Each structure stands twice: as structure tokens, then as C-alpha cells.
Amino acid sequence: MHTGHRDRVKNRFLNEGLDSFDQHQVLELLLFYSIPYKDTNELAHELINRYGSLAAILEADPFELQKVKGVGKNTAVLLSLLPQLCRRYLKDKWGDRPQLSSTRKAGEYAISLFSGRLNEVFYAICLDAQNRVTYPALVHEGTIDTAPIYPREIVQAALRHQATGLILAHNHPGGSLNPSGADIDATRRIIEACDTVSIRVVDHIIVAGQRYYSFADNGLL
């Protein structure tokens, strides 16, 4: 019975894609690949009820997931892998050296860097003279106001990757796009530090989910 059901779900996916699937059905399909011999429908419903959404399950701590009856290490790894896999997929779609020639492109590229990240992180996106990305340097994890050494780390990253320009980018996992006073102050200090080595700061992008805020477009640079 389970084999026939699994084949029907897989064939439905192959023919229709995921758009018509409910959240618990997407999760049930995923669980086929970590729980090979049991009905996964009940566990899928239980996880949705416990966490509230498919996104919340995929973003849950893998060690906490394993406390749910029926969720073993393989299942926790599979579910926790997906957000990071999505981020790698989105980054790979841009290619090795995308040219960020507009705010829209810079914002979309920054969104791809933060996909699936639950904590605040800070990137210095290193650019060449044609605004092509030479390297997206992850320079800090944590809130800006706890990072007094940002300017030095960012200048070092820019010099290491032979950047002539930088796009600063960090995320607000809480969802607000508004820059804080600490965001603005850190940006000013970074610009001053980069000026000493003739590296231009092109923009500072804040990402919240699928939205972004540009310091340059809002007159904050």
C-alpha cells in the first residue's frame, strides 16, 4: 500500500510540480527519502502542527528536530540541508563573476547570499573596476553593534581579493528593512577606512526575506 502511494505522489510531482501540493504533502514527499519503510503522512502533519509551516521546519535546529518522535538523524540532516542547498543553488545561478551594474542586480544578488540564513551575517561583496564580483566575503556573524573591528576586517578582505569597490550587505532576520543607528554608524566607519586605501563603497544593502534596502538609493552614502 505504501509503495503504491509513494509512486502516486512521485508521479504527481513529476507531472505537476510542487505548486499544487499542500505543505504537508511537500514534507511527506521529502520524508520518503529519509524514512524508506514507514508511512510519512502522519509525521508530516505532526511537524506542520508543531512548527506551523514548512519554512519553520526547514529552519528548525536539527538537534531539536530529532526530539520529535519519528525524526532521526537522517531526516534532521535532510530537512536542515535544504535551505543551505537553496542558497548554494541561487548563488551558483549567478555564475562566477556576475556584474552588479544596478541597484536591482545588487539587491537580488544580496538576497541570494542570505537565503536560508537565520542569524544576522555581514558580507563585503568585492568588486573589480567593472563592478564584477571578485568574491563575496563573509566577514562577520552577529549584530553590527557588537562588531567594532568591522572596518579592519573589511579592508583586509577587499585587499585580499583585489577589490576596487565594495558592496556591503547584511540581513535583518526579524524582517525590518529600516537601517538602525548602528547600521548607519558602521557604514560611515567602513567608508572612512576604505577611503584610506582608495577603495570605493558602492552601496550598503540590507536584506529582509525577499526584500532589500539600498543605502545609495536612499541617500545614506
TAPEKA-V370295 format. One record per pair of residues at least 24 apart in sequence whose C-alpha atoms are under 8 Angstrom apart, sorted by the first residue. I is the first residue (numbers start at 1). J is the second residue. If there is no record, write none. Layout:
# TAPEKA-V370295
I;J
I;J
This chain:
# TAPEKA-V370295
2;37
2;38
2;39
6;32
23;48
23;53
23;54
24;48
24;54
27;54
31;75
34;74
34;75
34;78
35;75
43;70
58;82
58;83
59;83
59;116
59;118
83;115
83;116
83;117
84;115
84;116
84;117
86;115
86;116
87;112
87;113
87;114
87;115
87;116
96;133
97;132
97;133
97;134
98;132
98;133
99;130
99;131
99;132
99;133
100;131
100;132
100;133
101;131
103;214
103;217
106;167
106;205
107;205
107;207
107;212
107;213
107;214
108;212
110;169
110;205
110;207
111;207
111;209
111;210
111;211
111;212
114;171
114;207
115;209
117;173
118;173
119;173
120;170
120;171
120;172
120;173
121;170
121;171
122;168
122;169
122;170
122;171
123;168
123;169
123;170
124;154
124;157
124;158
124;166
124;167
124;168
124;169
125;166
125;167
125;168
125;169
126;157
126;158
126;161
126;162
126;163
126;164
126;165
126;166
126;167
127;163
127;164
127;165
127;166
127;167
128;162
128;163
128;164
128;165
129;163
129;164
129;165
131;165
134;161
134;162
134;163
135;161
144;182
144;183
144;186
145;182
145;183
145;186
150;186
150;190
151;189
151;190
151;193
151;194
152;193
154;190
155;193
155;194
158;199
163;199
164;198
164;199
164;200
165;199
165;200
165;201
165;202
166;199
166;200
166;201
166;202
166;203
167;201
167;202
167;203
167;204
167;205
168;201
168;203
168;204
168;205
169;204
169;205
169;206
169;207
170;205
170;206
170;207
171;206
171;207
171;208
172;206
172;207
172;208
173;208
173;209
174;208
175;208
175;209
176;208
177;206
177;207
177;208
177;211
177;212
177;213
178;213
179;206
184;220
188;221
